[in-house]
Amino acid sequence: MSQKPLTEAELNALYREGVEADLDSLGALLSRIKESEGDNAAQAFAEARGTLHNVKGQGTSFGFPLMTRIGESFHALVKFQAKQSGVNPGVVQLYEAHLTAMKTIIANDIRGEGPEILQKVAASLQEKVDDAIS
């Protein structure tokens, strides 16, 4: 018995459900990062890195290229921070800013390149990450 392929609407609903769960997970990891130090924070950043790998990889495929764009700088940030001995407060603020931007995109169903203001946010986040990790 063969299964009927999912419709585009069903696939999009599955994506949204999955990405919302991932964003919730990233929010919980942020709480852990804020409350912990050293190895515990590094572990939370490493977990965030794995989650972000999926988020950034799927965004464009489902019509959310801004999720991929912001996910790339977010991923670079947590990858860098996971290798550091301490937690930089500026990195935590950048983590929050990335998470907020991604939640905004999904909550408002912003597909494609999105409005100019979000393109500027994505560019600003990338610039700040580049500064933080260089």
PyMOL commands that set and color helices and strands:
alter all, ss='L'
color gray80, all
select helices_A, chain A and resi 8-35+38-62+65-82+89-107+116-133
alter helices_A, ss='H'
color red, helices_A
deselect
rebuild
show_as cartoon
